[in-house]
Amino acid sequence: MWEHWDEYGIGWGTSMLLFWVLLIAAIVMLSKFIWSSSIFLGRNFEKSALDILKERYARGEIESEEFAQKKRDLRD
């Protein structure tokens, strides 16, 4: 019954498992890279002025009055 495993040894099975795990991991990583690539999706990932203003407000760099004024300025 165990003759098949004795023929190939435990190392062979471990090596094949490692090979398949690494291959699947490489495919997943490549897929994520391609999917998030701006060239593939045709997206522009530059932040808008309003996004930057919101980030500055969230970090506490500007007060609510200044945020509101600059937001109005951007909409004009």
A tleap script that builds the chain and sets N, CA, C and O, in Angstrom:
source leaprc.protein.ff14SB
mol = sequence {
  NMET TRP GLU HIE TRP ASP GLU TYR GLY ILE
  GLY TRP GLY THR SER MET LEU LEU PHE TRP
  VAL LEU LEU ILE ALA ALA ILE VAL MET LEU
  SER LYS PHE ILE TRP SER SER SER ILE PHE
  LEU GLY ARG ASN PHE GLU LYS SER ALA LEU
  ASP ILE LEU LYS GLU ARG TYR ALA ARG GLY
  GLU ILE GLU SER GLU GLU PHE ALA GLN LYS
  LYS ARG ASP LEU ARG CASP
}
set mol.1.N position { 0.815 -1.199 0.000 }
set mol.1.CA position { 0.000 0.000 0.000 }
set mol.1.C position { 0.858 1.263 0.000 }
set mol.1.O position { 0.558 2.199 -0.741 }
set mol.2.N position { 1.907 1.315 0.801 }
set mol.2.CA position { 2.750 2.502 0.912 }
set mol.2.C position { 3.940 2.458 -0.034 }
set mol.2.O position { 4.811 3.326 0.027 }
set mol.3.N position { 3.985 1.470 -0.896 }
set mol.3.CA position { 5.114 1.328 -1.813 }
set mol.3.C position { 5.234 2.533 -2.735 }
set mol.3.O position { 6.346 2.945 -3.066 }
set mol.4.N position { 4.134 3.091 -3.147 }
set mol.4.CA position { 4.147 4.263 -4.032 }
set mol.4.C position { 4.872 5.435 -3.370 }
set mol.4.O position { 5.669 6.105 -4.027 }
set mol.5.N position { 4.617 5.696 -2.094 }
set mol.5.CA position { 5.258 6.797 -1.393 }
set mol.5.C position { 6.740 6.522 -1.176 }
set mol.5.O position { 7.560 7.439 -1.224 }
set mol.6.N position { 7.079 5.268 -0.939 }
set mol.6.CA position { 8.485 4.922 -0.767 }
set mol.6.C position { 9.262 5.144 -2.051 }
set mol.6.O position { 10.443 5.490 -2.020 }
set mol.7.N position { 8.600 4.946 -3.174 }
set mol.7.CA position { 9.264 5.091 -4.471 }
set mol.7.C position { 9.680 6.533 -4.741 }
set mol.7.O position { 10.792 6.777 -5.209 }
set mol.8.N position { 8.815 7.475 -4.455 }
set mol.8.CA position { 9.104 8.877 -4.723 }
set mol.8.C position { 9.698 9.589 -3.518 }
set mol.8.O position { 10.428 10.567 -3.684 }
set mol.9.N position { 9.414 9.139 -2.353 }
set mol.9.CA position { 9.940 9.756 -1.152 }
set mol.9.C position { 9.105 10.943 -0.720 }
set mol.9.O position { 8.338 11.494 -1.509 }
set mol.10.N position { 9.254 11.333 0.530 }
set mol.10.CA position { 8.513 12.457 1.081 }
set mol.10.C position { 8.978 13.768 0.444 }
set mol.10.O position { 8.165 14.666 0.226 }
set mol.11.N position { 10.268 13.891 0.142 }
set mol.11.CA position { 10.817 15.118 -0.435 }
set mol.11.C position { 10.177 15.493 -1.755 }
set mol.11.O position { 9.964 16.675 -2.024 }
set mol.12.N position { 9.870 14.523 -2.570 }
set mol.12.CA position { 9.249 14.790 -3.859 }
set mol.12.C position { 7.870 15.402 -3.675 }
set mol.12.O position { 7.525 16.375 -4.346 }
set mol.13.N position { 7.088 14.843 -2.778 }
set mol.13.CA position { 5.746 15.363 -2.527 }
set mol.13.C position { 5.794 16.771 -1.975 }
set mol.13.O position { 4.985 17.615 -2.361 }
set mol.14.N position { 6.728 17.039 -1.076 }
set mol.14.CA position { 6.885 18.375 -0.503 }
set mol.14.C position { 7.326 19.365 -1.576 }
set mol.14.O position { 6.855 20.502 -1.619 }
set mol.15.N position { 8.236 18.918 -2.440 }
set mol.15.CA position { 8.709 19.790 -3.516 }
set mol.15.C position { 7.585 20.151 -4.473 }
set mol.15.O position { 7.481 21.300 -4.901 }
set mol.16.N position { 6.747 19.185 -4.812 }
set mol.16.CA position { 5.626 19.455 -5.713 }
set mol.16.C position { 4.614 20.396 -5.065 }
set mol.16.O position { 4.075 21.286 -5.722 }
set mol.17.N position { 4.364 20.196 -3.785 }
set mol.17.CA position { 3.448 21.081 -3.075 }
set mol.17.C position { 3.982 22.507 -3.056 }
set mol.17.O position { 3.245 23.460 -3.309 }
set mol.18.N position { 5.256 22.640 -2.759 }
set mol.18.CA position { 5.882 23.965 -2.747 }
set mol.18.C position { 5.834 24.604 -4.128 }
set mol.18.O position { 5.566 25.800 -4.250 }
set mol.19.N position { 6.091 23.820 -5.163 }
set mol.19.CA position { 6.029 24.322 -6.538 }
set mol.19.C position { 4.646 24.888 -6.849 }
set mol.19.O position { 4.535 25.993 -7.381 }
set mol.20.N position { 3.591 24.139 -6.523 }
set mol.20.CA position { 2.238 24.578 -6.833 }
set mol.20.C position { 1.824 25.792 -6.005 }
set mol.20.O position { 1.141 26.685 -6.505 }
set mol.21.N position { 2.234 25.824 -4.752 }
set mol.21.CA position { 1.920 26.981 -3.908 }
set mol.21.C position { 2.587 28.228 -4.463 }
set mol.21.O position { 1.959 29.283 -4.550 }
set mol.22.N position { 3.860 28.117 -4.840 }
set mol.22.CA position { 4.573 29.271 -5.398 }
set mol.22.C position { 3.993 29.698 -6.740 }
set mol.22.O position { 3.889 30.892 -7.021 }
set mol.23.N position { 3.619 28.735 -7.564 }
set mol.23.CA position { 3.025 29.059 -8.865 }
set mol.23.C position { 1.696 29.793 -8.693 }
set mol.23.O position { 1.446 30.793 -9.366 }
set mol.24.N position { 0.864 29.308 -7.810 }
set mol.24.CA position { -0.436 29.963 -7.571 }
set mol.24.C position { -0.229 31.353 -6.977 }
set mol.24.O position { -0.918 32.298 -7.364 }
set mol.25.N position { 0.710 31.489 -6.044 }
set mol.25.CA position { 0.994 32.798 -5.454 }
set mol.25.C position { 1.487 33.774 -6.517 }
set mol.25.O position { 1.095 34.941 -6.511 }
set mol.26.N position { 2.341 33.312 -7.428 }
set mol.26.CA position { 2.840 34.175 -8.499 }
set mol.26.C position { 1.708 34.616 -9.428 }
set mol.26.O position { 1.663 35.773 -9.848 }
set mol.27.N position { 0.812 33.715 -9.742 }
set mol.27.CA position { -0.319 34.057 -10.612 }
set mol.27.C position { -1.222 35.074 -9.928 }
set mol.27.O position { -1.679 36.021 -10.568 }
set mol.28.N position { -1.483 34.893 -8.641 }
set mol.28.CA position { -2.332 35.835 -7.901 }
set mol.28.C position { -1.675 37.209 -7.850 }
set mol.28.O position { -2.342 38.220 -8.074 }
set mol.29.N position { -0.379 37.259 -7.558 }
set mol.29.CA position { 0.321 38.545 -7.479 }
set mol.29.C position { 0.343 39.240 -8.831 }
set mol.29.O position { 0.136 40.451 -8.904 }
set mol.30.N position { 0.589 38.495 -9.899 }
set mol.30.CA position { 0.594 39.076 -11.244 }
set mol.30.C position { -0.797 39.591 -11.606 }
set mol.30.O position { -0.930 40.661 -12.200 }
set mol.31.N position { -1.826 38.836 -11.252 }
set mol.31.CA position { -3.195 39.274 -11.540 }
set mol.31.C position { -3.528 40.564 -10.805 }
set mol.31.O position { -4.131 41.470 -11.380 }
set mol.32.N position { -3.134 40.653 -9.525 }
set mol.32.CA position { -3.386 41.873 -8.760 }
set mol.32.C position { -2.654 43.053 -9.357 }
set mol.32.O position { -3.207 44.150 -9.437 }
set mol.33.N position { -1.412 42.844 -9.780 }
set mol.33.CA position { -0.634 43.920 -10.381 }
set mol.33.C position { -1.283 44.410 -11.666 }
set mol.33.O position { -1.418 45.614 -11.880 }
set mol.34.N position { -1.682 43.481 -12.513 }
set mol.34.CA position { -2.301 43.861 -13.790 }
set mol.34.C position { -3.639 44.549 -13.541 }
set mol.34.O position { -3.952 45.543 -14.196 }
set mol.35.N position { -4.430 44.034 -12.605 }
set mol.35.CA position { -5.750 44.605 -12.345 }
set mol.35.C position { -5.657 46.016 -11.784 }
set mol.35.O position { -6.487 46.866 -12.105 }
set mol.36.N position { -4.645 46.278 -10.940 }
set mol.36.CA position { -4.520 47.597 -10.325 }
set mol.36.C position { -3.710 48.569 -11.177 }
set mol.36.O position { -3.573 49.740 -10.821 }
set mol.37.N position { -3.186 48.105 -12.269 }
set mol.37.CA position { -2.363 48.957 -13.125 }
set mol.37.C position { -3.221 50.022 -13.803 }
set mol.37.O position { -4.276 49.723 -14.363 }
set mol.38.N position { -2.761 51.247 -13.745 }
set mol.38.CA position { -3.519 52.343 -14.373 }
set mol.38.C position { -3.505 52.213 -15.887 }
set mol.38.O position { -4.427 52.687 -16.550 }
set mol.39.N position { -2.498 51.593 -16.438 }
set mol.39.CA position { -2.432 51.401 -17.886 }
set mol.39.C position { -3.529 50.421 -18.316 }
set mol.39.O position { -4.203 50.631 -19.324 }
set mol.40.N position { -3.697 49.343 -17.529 }
set mol.40.CA position { -4.691 48.328 -17.866 }
set mol.40.C position { -6.103 48.878 -17.751 }
set mol.40.O position { -6.946 48.610 -18.608 }
set mol.41.N position { -6.368 49.641 -16.703 }
set mol.41.CA position { -7.718 50.138 -16.471 }
set mol.41.C position { -7.993 51.476 -17.132 }
set mol.41.O position { -9.147 51.888 -17.251 }
set mol.42.N position { -6.941 52.155 -17.562 }
set mol.42.CA position { -7.114 53.457 -18.169 }
set mol.42.C position { -7.529 54.512 -17.175 }
set mol.42.O position { -8.146 55.509 -17.550 }
set mol.43.N position { -7.201 54.310 -15.907 }
set mol.43.CA position { -7.571 55.262 -14.868 }
set mol.43.C position { -6.467 56.282 -14.659 }
set mol.43.O position { -5.295 56.034 -14.943 }
set mol.44.N position { -6.870 57.416 -14.163 }
set mol.44.CA position { -5.928 58.434 -13.758 }
set mol.44.C position { -5.962 58.492 -12.238 }
set mol.44.O position { -6.979 58.859 -11.649 }
set mol.45.N position { -4.851 58.131 -11.604 }
set mol.45.CA position { -4.822 58.030 -10.154 }
set mol.45.C position { -4.346 59.312 -9.482 }
set mol.45.O position { -4.059 59.303 -8.285 }
set mol.46.N position { -4.256 60.396 -10.212 }
set mol.46.CA position { -3.863 61.654 -9.593 }
set mol.46.C position { -5.006 62.157 -8.727 }
set mol.46.O position { -6.176 62.040 -9.091 }
set mol.47.N position { -4.659 62.712 -7.589 }
set mol.47.CA position { -5.664 63.228 -6.678 }
set mol.47.C position { -6.155 64.585 -7.169 }
set mol.47.O position { -5.394 65.386 -7.712 }
set mol.48.N position { -7.436 64.815 -6.964 }
set mol.48.CA position { -7.995 66.109 -7.304 }
set mol.48.C position { -7.658 67.099 -6.194 }
set mol.48.O position { -7.252 66.712 -5.098 }
set mol.49.N position { -7.832 68.361 -6.492 }
set mol.49.CA position { -7.569 69.402 -5.497 }
set mol.49.C position { -8.492 69.237 -4.289 }
set mol.49.O position { -8.087 69.478 -3.152 }
set mol.50.N position { -9.717 68.832 -4.542 }
set mol.50.CA position { -10.666 68.633 -3.446 }
set mol.50.C position { -10.246 67.455 -2.559 }
set mol.50.O position { -10.398 67.509 -1.339 }
set mol.51.N position { -9.723 66.399 -3.173 }
set mol.51.CA position { -9.233 65.259 -2.391 }
set mol.51.C position { -8.084 65.680 -1.481 }
set mol.51.O position { -8.040 65.286 -0.315 }
set mol.52.N position { -7.168 66.467 -1.998 }
set mol.52.CA position { -6.033 66.943 -1.210 }
set mol.52.C position { -6.520 67.840 -0.082 }
set mol.52.O position { -6.025 67.757 1.042 }
set mol.53.N position { -7.495 68.702 -0.382 }
set mol.53.CA position { -8.060 69.586 0.637 }
set mol.53.C position { -8.724 68.771 1.751 }
set mol.53.O position { -8.563 69.088 2.929 }
set mol.54.N position { -9.460 67.737 1.389 }
set mol.54.CA position { -10.106 66.878 2.384 }
set mol.54.C position { -9.070 66.172 3.257 }
set mol.54.O position { -9.266 66.027 4.463 }
set mol.55.N position { -7.980 65.739 2.654 }
set mol.55.CA position { -6.925 65.086 3.428 }
set mol.55.C position { -6.280 66.055 4.419 }
set mol.55.O position { -6.010 65.695 5.565 }
set mol.56.N position { -6.036 67.280 3.970 }
set mol.56.CA position { -5.440 68.281 4.856 }
set mol.56.C position { -6.361 68.585 6.026 }
set mol.56.O position { -5.902 68.750 7.156 }
set mol.57.N position { -7.660 68.659 5.758 }
set mol.57.CA position { -8.634 68.908 6.822 }
set mol.57.C position { -8.682 67.721 7.792 }
set mol.57.O position { -8.748 67.905 9.008 }
set mol.58.N position { -8.647 66.513 7.245 }
set mol.58.CA position { -8.692 65.319 8.090 }
set mol.58.C position { -7.458 65.211 8.983 }
set mol.58.O position { -7.549 64.725 10.110 }
set mol.59.N position { -6.313 65.661 8.487 }
set mol.59.CA position { -5.088 65.621 9.295 }
set mol.59.C position { -5.024 66.753 10.302 }
set mol.59.O position { -4.147 66.766 11.166 }
set mol.60.N position { -5.944 67.703 10.201 }
set mol.60.CA position { -5.964 68.822 11.135 }
set mol.60.C position { -5.043 69.959 10.743 }
set mol.60.O position { -4.732 70.817 11.569 }
set mol.61.N position { -4.605 69.980 9.502 }
set mol.61.CA position { -3.717 71.049 9.035 }
set mol.61.C position { -4.462 72.358 8.845 }
set mol.61.O position { -3.873 73.432 8.969 }
set mol.62.N position { -5.760 72.278 8.545 }
set mol.62.CA position { -6.567 73.484 8.359 }
set mol.62.C position { -7.836 73.365 9.198 }
set mol.62.O position { -8.291 72.263 9.506 }
set mol.63.N position { -8.392 74.503 9.558 }
set mol.63.CA position { -9.628 74.552 10.359 }
set mol.63.C position { -10.842 74.459 9.436 }
set mol.63.O position { -10.725 74.548 8.214 }
set mol.64.N position { -12.004 74.278 10.050 }
set mol.64.CA position { -13.228 74.093 9.271 }
set mol.64.C position { -13.581 75.329 8.451 }
set mol.64.O position { -14.090 75.200 7.338 }
set mol.65.N position { -13.317 76.532 8.984 }
set mol.65.CA position { -13.616 77.750 8.227 }
set mol.65.C position { -12.750 77.833 6.972 }
set mol.65.O position { -13.235 78.153 5.886 }
set mol.66.N position { -11.465 77.541 7.142 }
set mol.66.CA position { -10.560 77.589 5.997 }
set mol.66.C position { -10.923 76.503 4.985 }
set mol.66.O position { -10.857 76.722 3.776 }
set mol.67.N position { -11.306 75.334 5.491 }
set mol.67.CA position { -11.727 74.241 4.610 }
set mol.67.C position { -12.938 74.661 3.783 }
set mol.67.O position { -12.972 74.463 2.568 }
set mol.68.N position { -13.932 75.243 4.454 }
set mol.68.CA position { -15.152 75.656 3.757 }
set mol.68.C position { -14.860 76.723 2.707 }
set mol.68.O position { -15.411 76.681 1.607 }
set mol.69.N position { -13.994 77.676 3.043 }
set mol.69.CA position { -13.657 78.740 2.101 }
set mol.69.C position { -12.931 78.180 0.879 }
set mol.69.O position { -13.266 78.515 -0.257 }
set mol.70.N position { -11.954 77.340 1.116 }
set mol.70.CA position { -11.183 76.773 0.004 }
set mol.70.C position { -12.066 75.851 -0.853 }
set mol.70.O position { -11.893 75.774 -2.070 }
set mol.71.N position { -12.997 75.163 -0.217 }
set mol.71.CA position { -13.924 74.311 -0.956 }
set mol.71.C position { -14.796 75.145 -1.870 }
set mol.71.O position { -15.035 74.777 -3.020 }
set mol.72.N position { -15.280 76.287 -1.350 }
set mol.72.CA position { -16.069 77.199 -2.196 }
set mol.72.C position { -15.228 77.744 -3.347 }
set mol.72.O position { -15.705 77.863 -4.476 }
set mol.73.N position { -13.971 78.073 -3.049 }
set mol.73.CA position { -13.074 78.589 -4.087 }
set mol.73.C position { -12.853 77.565 -5.204 }
set mol.73.O position { -12.772 77.923 -6.379 }
set mol.74.N position { -12.759 76.312 -4.828 }
set mol.74.CA position { -12.540 75.273 -5.825 }
set mol.74.C position { -13.764 75.064 -6.712 }
set mol.74.O position { -13.633 74.735 -7.891 }
set mol.75.N position { -14.931 75.253 -6.154 }
set mol.75.CA position { -16.161 75.062 -6.934 }
set mol.75.C position { -16.432 76.212 -7.882 }
set mol.75.O position { -17.165 76.047 -8.857 }
set mol.76.N position { -15.861 77.362 -7.618 }
set mol.76.CA position { -16.093 78.531 -8.496 }
set mol.76.C position { -15.300 78.474 -9.756 }
set mol.76.O position { -15.392 79.381 -10.584 }
savepdb mol mol.pdb
quit
